[in-house]
């Protein structure tokens, strides 16, 4: 599988995110930093996430994407769209109840003009652990099913974070 890559464009307050390849936790810090930038801009109104080139997606990347659905809902905006014609990826999206946070669209051909690569974001092991924990907490909060699926992961991550903090 190809290592995951991310690119983006923003046009008139609509952010287009294109994620390609094997989407795993090392991509999380860069995506999270981009979302910090997007949500700091008061002109941000909508997101379209193109997963048509995604081969797989892990729970950390799903949790980072859940941030988009949560924040858009908190702001009273329309559900963001996720474009994915891949049956395997769609199965994962439905398993984590993303249909509650996003409008899931199976068509391809989403265009957004010129896309820019998402800048890499450095992350030490403590920052990465905190990001992975927050991503899984977001997944737990979606639904009772997702809570049951990820609560043990959250508990283990919290324990690991406490050990690192020496508490």
Buried (B, 14 or more C-beta within 10 A) or exposed (E): EEEBBBBBBBEEEBBBBBBBBBBBBBBBBBBBBBBEBBBEEEEBBBBBBBBBBBBBBBBBBBBBBBBBBBBBBEEEBEBBBBBBBBEEBBEBBEEBBBEEBBBBBEEEEBEBEEBEEBEEBEBEEEBBBBBBBBBBBBBBEBBEEBBEBBBEBBEEBBEEBEEEEEE
